Structure formats: C-alpha cells, structure tokens
C-alpha cells in the first residue's frame, strides 16, 4: 500500500478545459450560460485553478461540450526519483 509522505510525491490532477474550449471556439461566457453556472466557476476551470472537483459541474461541461471526463481532467503521477 502506498502512503503519502510529501505533497509532491503522489502527482497531481490537471485541468485541460481551456484547450478543449479553444479548439471548439467556445467562450467562458457561452459555457457558463450553457451549463447554468456563474462565470467565476467556469473561469476557475478554464484557468485550471479548481481546488475541488464538483461532479455536477463536470457532468454539465461534458454534456455541453460532448466530451468525456478524461478529455478535461487527467492524473499525472509523480516522477520517480
């Protein structure tokens, strides 16, 4: 079983919403209206500054953008020393 000894040892989750939205030419305002969320919520996702993943917001984004969760968030394991 793995244990967490230091913050950087277990990797991190990255948010790739900006790339997906830019490719589909959808603005943050358009997405916010389409998923019925505040601009600030979408902006945090867009900037990759999400502290906690809201499954409902993520599901709405996937529905509107016709994509999968793994298109938006990925886990990047820590590099071995």
C-alpha positions as CSV (number, residue, x, y, z in Angstrom):
1,X,0.0,0.0,0.0
2,X,1.3,3.5,-0.9
3,X,1.5,6.2,1.7
4,X,1.7,10.0,1.3
5,X,4.9,11.3,2.8
6,X,5.2,14.6,0.9
7,X,2.9,16.7,-1.2
8,X,4.9,16.4,-4.4
9,X,5.4,12.6,-4.2
10,X,1.9,11.5,-5.4
11,X,1.4,13.6,-8.6
12,X,-1.4,15.9,-9.4
13,X,-4.6,16.4,-11.4
14,X,-4.5,18.7,-14.4
15,X,-7.5,20.5,-15.9
16,X,-7.5,20.9,-19.7
17,X,-10.7,22.8,-20.2
18,X,-9.0,25.8,-21.8
19,X,-7.6,23.7,-24.7
20,X,-10.9,22.0,-25.3
21,X,-12.9,25.2,-25.3
22,X,-10.4,27.0,-27.5
23,X,-10.5,24.1,-30.0
24,X,-14.3,24.3,-30.1
25,X,-14.2,28.1,-30.1
26,X,-16.5,28.4,-27.1
27,X,-16.1,31.4,-24.7
28,X,-16.3,31.2,-20.9
29,X,-19.4,33.3,-21.1
30,X,-21.1,30.9,-23.6
31,X,-20.1,27.9,-21.5
32,X,-21.3,29.5,-18.2
33,X,-24.7,30.2,-19.8
34,X,-24.9,26.7,-21.4
35,X,-24.2,24.9,-18.1
36,X,-26.2,27.3,-15.9
37,X,-23.2,28.3,-13.8
38,X,-21.6,31.5,-12.7
39,X,-18.8,32.9,-14.9
40,X,-16.4,32.7,-12.0
41,X,-16.9,28.9,-11.7
42,X,-16.2,28.4,-15.4
43,X,-13.2,30.8,-15.2
44,X,-11.6,28.7,-12.4
45,X,-12.0,25.6,-14.6
46,X,-10.7,27.4,-17.6
47,X,-7.6,28.7,-15.7
48,X,-7.0,25.2,-14.2
49,X,-7.5,26.6,-10.7
50,X,-10.1,24.1,-9.5
51,X,-9.5,23.2,-5.8
52,X,-12.3,20.7,-5.6
53,X,-13.9,18.8,-8.4
54,X,-17.7,19.4,-8.5
55,X,-19.1,16.2,-10.2
56,X,-22.3,18.0,-11.2
57,X,-20.4,20.9,-12.9
58,X,-18.1,18.4,-14.6
59,X,-21.1,16.4,-15.9
60,X,-22.7,19.5,-17.3
61,X,-19.5,20.6,-19.0
62,X,-19.1,17.1,-20.6
63,X,-22.7,17.1,-21.7
64,X,-22.5,20.6,-23.3
65,X,-19.0,20.0,-24.9
66,X,-19.9,16.5,-25.9
67,X,-16.7,15.1,-24.4
68,X,-15.5,12.6,-21.7
69,X,-14.2,13.4,-18.2
70,X,-10.7,12.3,-19.3
71,X,-10.7,15.0,-22.0
72,X,-11.0,17.6,-19.2
73,X,-9.0,16.3,-16.3
74,X,-6.0,14.0,-16.1
75,X,-4.0,12.5,-13.4
76,X,-0.2,12.9,-13.7
77,X,1.8,10.7,-11.4
78,X,4.9,11.9,-9.7
79,X,8.1,11.4,-11.5
80,X,10.3,8.7,-9.9
81,X,13.5,9.9,-8.4
